[in-house]
Amino acid sequence: MTDIENEMADEAEVPETQALPLDAWHRARGGKMVEFAGYYLPIQYSAEHGGGIVAEHEWTRTQAGLFDVSHMGQLMLTGDNPAQALEELVPGAISNLKPGRVRYTLLLDDNGGILDDLMVTNATPWVPAEDGADEEEGTEGHWGDPAYYLVVNGAMKWDDIAHLREHLPDDVSMSHMDEYALIALQGPKAATALGRVMRGVPDSLTFMQSTIYNFGEWPLRITRAGYTGEDGFEISVPAEFAESLADRLMAEIEVRPAGLGARDSLRLEAGLPLYGHDLTTETDPVSAGLTFALSKKRREAGGYMGHAAIAKTLQDGPAKTRVGLMLEGRLPAREGAQVYAGDTLVGTVTSGGFSPTLGHPVAMAYVDTAHAKPDTALEVEVRKKRLPARVAPMPFVPHNYYRGS
């Protein structure tokens, strides 16, 4: 069992566990369904379908795993300058994000605590010329009204929606795209498989780029991104077409279904933090090692929620730092395990598990910054035993994002 299996729905927001569009599709393939973020999702598939967490993990590392991430929140912001409005809530530079580009950023509270991490895409549409209206100017169309597509964590979706509705100005509209499913195709063969299904799409995108693709009657948003550390794509598809699209992708020899268990072990090897575990309102972008998400210009200029607190942490340095840990043996450290330097308690594990790729346990932890340097020798208490560990750079397994030839 992985840390992610312990995540449960927020009953105050979602009183009943709900089924997603691919629920029956998962069950027909032996999906072991668990409650996660208010929905039933497969943690793994049966062995007769090539399933099991380790098998799905290894298949994604070498071929292409198909993940259902429809529990994630898909939002669209439109109206009067939505980029500027969003920049008051996140530290990333949104106004200079070009159409079709994607940026990782953070929702912050007044104290600089992390409310959620999210992806923002400039989804401003290209409007083709009509009856030669633009041809006199030598163009074939023009950019339409500004629009920004957000993907937020499923467990925080309802809180994020409430936060955005409270703080966005009245002239910025937000639509919850709850009529859409979200499918992630991840792995080194993902582009090969998708290229047979949708000719030209993989070639037109590099990491953190997005496009609209009309696949017959299915209007899709395809983004070259994911949360496994591998090359791959996230496909936003109308829920009514989700099963047909999943079947079409599964017809490719490189593609097998993969569940939340493999997604968790893959993102852990990739050193990617999981909200609610490695990121909370008690953590800030500096201590979490996410300063790349703080636009350099905006670190100085500010203008976003939590800036004053973050500026102080940048100046003084964080008291604790998120680090990677390599553990000896085969016994994994789980969330909550205490980290020691000699007899001194210096930190706590926030994510941990056995790495199928490396063949030994790895973990993420927040430790006192004085003990955060690579190769620092520490110990982790697991089942009342102290296991030797050392601080290691992340990712544990190199990222394989496609950034162009």
C-alpha positions as CSV (number, residue, x, y, z in Angstrom):
1,M,0.0,0.0,0.0
2,T,1.2,3.5,-0.8
3,D,0.6,6.9,1.0
4,I,-1.9,7.8,-1.6
5,E,-4.2,5.0,-0.6
6,N,-4.9,6.7,2.7
7,E,-6.3,9.8,1.1
8,M,-10.0,10.1,1.7
9,A,-12.7,12.5,0.4
10,D,-13.6,15.7,2.3
11,E,-17.0,14.7,3.6
12,A,-17.9,18.3,4.4
13,E,-17.6,19.2,0.7
14,V,-18.5,16.0,-1.1
15,P,-20.9,14.0,1.1
16,E,-21.0,10.9,-1.1
17,T,-18.3,9.1,-3.0
18,Q,-19.0,9.6,-6.7
19,A,-18.3,7.6,-9.8
20,L,-16.4,9.2,-12.6
21,P,-17.2,8.7,-16.3
22,L,-14.8,5.7,-16.7
23,D,-16.0,3.9,-13.6
24,A,-17.5,0.9,-15.4
25,W,-14.5,0.9,-17.8
26,H,-12.1,0.4,-14.9
27,R,-14.2,-2.3,-13.2
28,A,-14.4,-4.2,-16.5
29,R,-10.6,-4.4,-16.5
30,G,-10.3,-5.6,-13.0
31,G,-9.7,-2.2,-11.4
32,K,-9.5,-2.3,-7.6
33,M,-11.5,0.7,-6.8
34,V,-10.8,2.9,-3.7
35,E,-12.2,6.2,-2.4
36,F,-9.9,9.1,-3.3
37,A,-10.7,12.8,-3.3
38,G,-14.5,12.1,-3.2
39,Y,-14.5,9.6,-6.1
40,Y,-14.0,5.9,-6.8
41,L,-10.7,5.5,-8.7
42,P,-8.6,2.4,-9.5
43,I,-5.6,1.9,-7.2
44,Q,-4.4,-0.9,-9.5
45,Y,-5.8,-3.5,-12.0
46,S,-6.0,-7.3,-11.8
47,A,-3.0,-9.4,-12.8
48,E,-4.9,-11.0,-15.8
49,H,-5.0,-7.5,-17.3
50,G,-1.3,-7.0,-16.8
51,G,-2.0,-5.1,-13.5
52,G,-0.4,-4.7,-10.1
53,I,1.3,-1.6,-8.8
54,V,4.8,-2.6,-9.7
55,A,3.9,-4.1,-13.1
56,E,2.0,-0.9,-14.0
57,H,4.9,1.3,-12.7
58,E,7.4,-0.6,-14.8
59,W,5.2,-0.6,-17.9
60,T,4.8,3.1,-17.7
61,R,8.6,3.5,-17.3
62,T,9.2,1.5,-20.5
63,Q,6.0,1.8,-22.6
64,A,2.8,3.9,-22.0
65,G,0.4,3.8,-19.0
66,L,-3.1,5.1,-19.3
67,F,-4.2,6.9,-16.1
68,D,-7.7,8.3,-15.3
69,V,-7.2,11.6,-13.5
70,S,-10.8,12.9,-14.0
71,H,-11.0,13.6,-10.3
72,M,-8.8,16.6,-10.9
73,G,-10.6,20.0,-11.1
74,Q,-10.7,21.6,-14.6
75,L,-11.5,25.3,-14.5
76,M,-11.7,28.0,-17.2
77,L,-11.2,31.7,-16.4
78,T,-12.5,34.3,-18.9
79,G,-13.6,37.9,-18.8
80,D,-11.8,41.2,-18.2
81,N,-8.0,40.5,-17.9
82,P,-8.2,37.1,-16.1
83,A,-4.4,36.9,-16.2
84,Q,-3.9,40.0,-14.1
85,A,-6.6,38.8,-11.7
86,L,-5.0,35.4,-11.3
87,E,-1.6,37.0,-10.7
88,E,-3.0,38.6,-7.5
89,L,-3.4,35.0,-6.1
90,V,-0.4,33.1,-7.5
91,P,3.3,34.0,-7.6
92,G,3.9,32.9,-11.2
93,A,4.0,35.2,-14.2
94,I,0.7,34.6,-16.0
95,S,0.4,37.8,-18.1
96,N,3.4,36.9,-20.2
97,L,2.3,33.3,-20.8
98,K,1.9,32.9,-24.5
99,P,-1.2,31.2,-26.0
100,G,-0.8,27.4,-25.8
101,R,1.9,27.6,-23.1
102,V,1.5,26.0,-19.6
103,R,2.9,27.1,-16.3
104,Y,3.1,25.4,-12.9
105,T,2.2,27.7,-10.0
106,L,0.7,27.8,-6.5
107,L,-2.3,29.1,-4.7
108,L,-1.1,30.8,-1.5
109,D,-2.7,32.1,1.7
110,D,-1.8,35.4,3.4
111,N,1.0,33.8,5.3
112,G,2.6,32.3,2.2
113,G,1.2,28.8,3.0
114,I,0.4,26.6,0.1
115,L,-3.3,26.1,-0.5
116,D,-2.7,24.0,-3.7
117,D,-0.4,23.6,-6.6
118,L,-1.9,23.8,-10.1
119,M,-1.2,24.1,-13.8
120,V,-2.3,27.2,-15.7
121,T,-2.6,27.2,-19.5
122,N,-3.1,30.2,-21.7
123,A,-6.1,28.8,-23.6
124,T,-6.9,32.0,-25.6
125,P,-8.4,30.6,-28.8
126,W,-7.2,31.3,-32.3
127,V,-10.1,32.6,-34.4
128,P,-9.8,31.8,-38.1
129,A,-10.6,34.4,-40.7
130,E,-14.2,34.4,-42.0
131,D,-14.9,35.1,-45.6
132,G,-11.5,36.7,-46.1
133,A,-12.2,39.4,-43.4
134,D,-8.7,39.2,-42.1
135,E,-7.0,38.4,-45.4
136,E,-6.7,42.0,-46.4
137,E,-4.3,42.4,-43.5
138,G,-2.3,39.4,-44.6
139,T,-3.4,37.2,-41.8
140,E,-5.5,34.1,-41.5
141,G,-7.2,35.0,-38.3
142,H,-6.7,36.5,-34.9
143,W,-6.5,35.7,-31.2
144,G,-9.9,35.7,-29.5
145,D,-10.9,36.8,-26.0
146,P,-8.4,35.8,-23.3
147,A,-9.0,32.5,-21.5
148,Y,-7.0,30.5,-18.9
149,Y,-7.4,26.8,-18.3
150,L,-6.6,25.6,-14.8
151,V,-6.0,22.0,-13.5
152,V,-6.2,21.8,-9.7
153,N,-5.8,18.8,-7.3
154,G,-8.9,16.7,-6.9
155,A,-8.7,16.7,-3.1
156,M,-8.6,20.5,-3.0
157,K,-10.9,21.2,-5.9
158,W,-13.9,22.5,-4.0
159,D,-11.7,24.6,-1.7
160,D,-9.9,26.0,-4.7
161,I,-13.1,26.9,-6.4
162,A,-14.4,28.6,-3.2
163,H,-11.1,30.5,-2.8
164,L,-11.1,31.7,-6.4
165,R,-14.7,32.8,-6.3
166,E,-14.1,34.8,-3.2
167,H,-11.0,36.6,-4.5
168,L,-11.5,36.9,-8.3
169,P,-13.2,40.2,-9.3
170,D,-16.7,40.1,-10.6
171,D,-15.7,40.8,-14.2
172,V,-13.7,37.5,-14.3
173,S,-15.9,34.5,-14.9
174,M,-14.9,31.0,-13.7
175,S,-16.4,27.8,-15.2
176,H,-16.1,24.4,-13.6
177,M,-15.6,22.0,-16.4
178,D,-17.3,19.1,-14.6
179,E,-18.7,17.7,-17.9
180,Y,-15.1,16.8,-18.9
181,A,-13.0,13.8,-18.1
182,L,-9.1,13.9,-18.0
183,I,-7.0,11.1,-19.3
184,A,-3.2,10.9,-18.9
185,L,-1.1,8.9,-21.3
186,Q,2.4,8.6,-19.8
187,G,5.7,6.9,-20.7
188,P,8.4,6.9,-23.3
189,K,6.1,5.3,-25.9
190,A,3.2,7.7,-25.2
191,A,4.0,9.9,-28.2
192,T,4.3,6.9,-30.5
193,A,0.9,5.5,-29.5
194,L,-0.8,8.9,-29.6
195,G,0.8,9.7,-33.0
196,R,-1.0,6.7,-34.5
197,V,-4.3,7.8,-33.1
198,M,-4.0,11.6,-33.7
199,R,-1.5,12.2,-36.5
200,G,0.7,15.2,-36.0
201,V,-0.3,16.0,-32.4
202,P,2.9,14.7,-30.6
203,D,5.1,16.5,-33.2
204,S,3.4,19.8,-32.6
205,L,4.0,19.9,-28.9
206,T,6.9,20.0,-26.5
207,F,6.8,19.8,-22.7
208,M,4.4,22.3,-21.1
209,Q,2.6,23.1,-24.4
210,S,-1.1,22.6,-25.1
211,T,-3.4,22.6,-28.1
212,I,-7.0,22.0,-29.1
213,Y,-7.6,19.0,-31.4
214,N,-10.9,18.1,-33.0
215,F,-10.8,14.3,-33.2
216,G,-13.9,13.7,-35.3
217,E,-16.7,15.0,-33.2
218,W,-14.6,15.0,-30.0
219,P,-13.1,18.4,-29.1
220,L,-10.0,17.7,-27.0
221,R,-7.5,19.8,-25.2
222,I,-4.1,18.0,-25.3
223,T,-1.3,19.1,-23.1
224,R,2.2,17.6,-23.2
225,A,2.7,17.2,-19.4
226,G,2.0,14.8,-16.5
227,Y,3.0,13.9,-13.0
228,T,5.1,10.8,-13.5
229,G,8.4,12.2,-14.6
230,E,8.0,10.6,-18.0
231,D,7.1,12.1,-21.4
232,G,3.3,12.1,-21.8
233,F,0.1,13.9,-22.4
234,E,-3.0,14.9,-20.5
235,I,-6.2,14.8,-22.6
236,S,-9.3,16.7,-21.6
237,V,-12.3,15.1,-23.3
238,P,-16.1,15.5,-23.0
239,A,-17.2,12.9,-20.5
240,E,-19.6,11.3,-23.1
241,F,-16.6,10.5,-25.3
242,A,-14.2,9.4,-22.5
243,E,-14.8,5.6,-22.8
244,S,-14.4,5.7,-26.6
245,L,-11.2,7.6,-26.4
246,A,-9.8,5.3,-23.7
247,D,-10.7,2.2,-25.9
248,R,-9.0,3.8,-28.9
249,L,-5.8,4.5,-27.0
250,M,-5.9,1.0,-25.4
251,A,-6.0,-0.5,-28.9
252,E,-2.3,0.5,-29.3
253,I,0.1,-2.2,-28.3
254,E,2.2,0.1,-26.1
255,V,-0.7,1.1,-23.9
256,R,-2.0,-0.5,-20.7
257,P,-4.1,0.9,-17.9
258,A,-2.4,2.1,-14.7
259,G,-3.9,3.1,-11.4
260,L,-3.2,5.5,-8.6
261,G,-0.7,3.2,-6.9
262,A,1.7,3.4,-9.9
263,R,1.1,7.1,-10.3
264,D,2.1,7.6,-6.7
265,S,5.3,5.6,-6.9
266,L,6.2,7.2,-10.3
267,R,5.8,10.7,-9.0
268,L,7.8,9.8,-5.8
269,E,10.7,8.6,-7.9
270,A,10.4,11.8,-9.9
271,G,10.7,13.9,-6.8
272,L,7.3,15.5,-7.4
273,P,5.4,16.7,-4.3
274,L,1.8,15.6,-3.5
275,Y,-0.6,18.1,-2.1
276,G,-1.9,17.2,1.3
277,H,1.3,15.3,2.1
278,D,4.5,17.1,0.9
279,L,2.6,20.4,0.5
280,T,0.2,22.0,2.9
281,T,-0.7,25.4,4.4
282,E,2.1,24.7,6.9
283,T,4.7,24.7,4.1
284,D,5.8,27.5,1.8
285,P,7.3,27.5,-1.6
286,V,10.9,28.2,-0.3
287,S,11.0,25.4,2.2
288,A,9.3,23.1,-0.3
289,G,12.0,23.7,-2.9
290,L,9.6,25.3,-5.3
291,T,11.3,28.7,-5.8
292,F,11.3,28.0,-9.6
293,A,7.5,28.7,-9.3
294,L,8.2,32.2,-8.0
295,S,8.7,34.4,-10.9
296,K,12.0,36.3,-10.5
297,K,10.5,39.6,-11.3
298,R,7.5,39.1,-9.1
299,R,9.7,38.0,-6.1
300,E,10.7,41.7,-5.9
301,A,7.6,43.4,-7.2
302,G,5.1,41.3,-5.2
303,G,1.5,42.0,-5.7
304,Y,0.3,38.5,-4.9
305,M,-1.2,37.0,-1.7
306,G,1.5,35.9,0.7
307,H,4.3,37.9,-0.9
308,A,5.5,39.6,2.3
309,A,5.9,36.3,4.2
310,I,7.7,34.6,1.3
311,A,10.0,37.6,0.8
312,K,11.1,37.3,4.4
313,T,11.7,33.6,4.1
314,L,13.7,34.2,0.9
315,Q,15.8,36.7,2.8
316,D,16.3,34.8,6.1
317,G,16.2,31.2,4.7
318,P,13.7,28.5,5.6
319,A,13.9,26.8,9.0
320,K,13.1,23.4,7.3
321,T,13.7,22.2,3.8
322,R,12.1,19.4,1.7
323,V,14.8,16.8,0.8
324,G,15.0,13.4,-0.7
325,L,16.2,10.5,1.3
326,M,17.7,7.2,0.2
327,L,17.2,4.4,2.7
328,E,19.2,1.2,3.1
329,G,17.5,-2.2,3.0
330,R,14.0,-2.8,1.7
331,L,11.8,-1.5,4.5
332,P,10.1,1.7,3.3
333,A,9.5,4.8,5.5
334,R,6.0,6.1,5.3
335,E,4.5,9.5,6.0
336,G,4.9,10.6,9.6
337,A,8.2,8.7,10.2
338,Q,10.6,10.7,12.3
339,V,14.0,11.7,11.0
340,Y,17.0,11.9,13.4
341,A,20.6,13.2,13.3
342,G,22.1,11.2,16.1
343,D,19.7,11.5,19.0
344,T,18.2,14.8,17.8
345,L,14.9,14.8,16.0
346,V,15.4,16.9,12.9
347,G,12.5,16.2,10.6
348,T,9.5,14.2,9.4
349,V,8.9,12.1,6.3
350,T,6.0,13.3,4.2
351,S,6.0,10.7,1.4
352,G,7.8,7.4,1.1
353,G,7.8,4.0,-0.5
354,F,9.8,1.3,-2.2
355,S,11.3,2.4,-5.5
356,P,10.7,-0.3,-8.2
357,T,13.2,1.4,-10.5
358,L,16.0,1.7,-8.0
359,G,15.3,-1.4,-6.0
360,H,15.4,0.3,-2.5
361,P,13.2,2.7,-0.5
362,V,13.1,6.4,-1.1
363,A,11.3,9.2,0.8
364,M,10.7,12.9,0.9
365,A,11.0,14.7,4.3
366,Y,11.2,18.1,5.8
367,V,14.3,18.4,7.9
368,D,16.1,21.2,9.7
369,T,17.9,23.2,7.0
370,A,21.3,22.6,8.7
371,H,20.9,18.9,7.9
372,A,19.6,19.3,4.3
373,K,22.9,19.1,2.4
374,P,23.3,16.2,-0.1
375,D,25.0,13.1,1.4
376,T,24.1,14.1,5.0
377,A,23.8,10.9,7.0
378,L,20.5,10.6,8.9
379,E,18.3,7.9,10.4
380,V,14.6,7.3,9.9
381,E,12.6,5.5,12.6
382,V,10.5,2.8,11.1
383,R,8.7,0.2,13.3
384,K,10.7,1.4,16.3
385,K,14.0,0.8,14.4
386,R,16.4,3.4,13.2
387,L,17.2,2.9,9.5
388,P,20.3,4.5,7.9
389,A,19.4,7.1,5.3
390,R,21.2,9.9,3.4
391,V,20.0,13.1,1.9
392,A,19.9,12.7,-1.9
393,P,19.2,15.1,-4.8
394,M,15.8,14.8,-6.4
395,P,14.5,13.5,-8.8
396,F,15.6,10.1,-7.7
397,V,15.0,8.9,-11.3
398,P,15.8,11.4,-14.0
399,H,12.9,13.2,-15.7
400,N,12.3,12.3,-19.4
401,Y,10.2,15.3,-20.5
402,Y,10.3,16.0,-24.2
403,R,11.7,19.5,-24.8
404,G,12.3,19.2,-28.5
405,S,15.0,17.6,-30.7
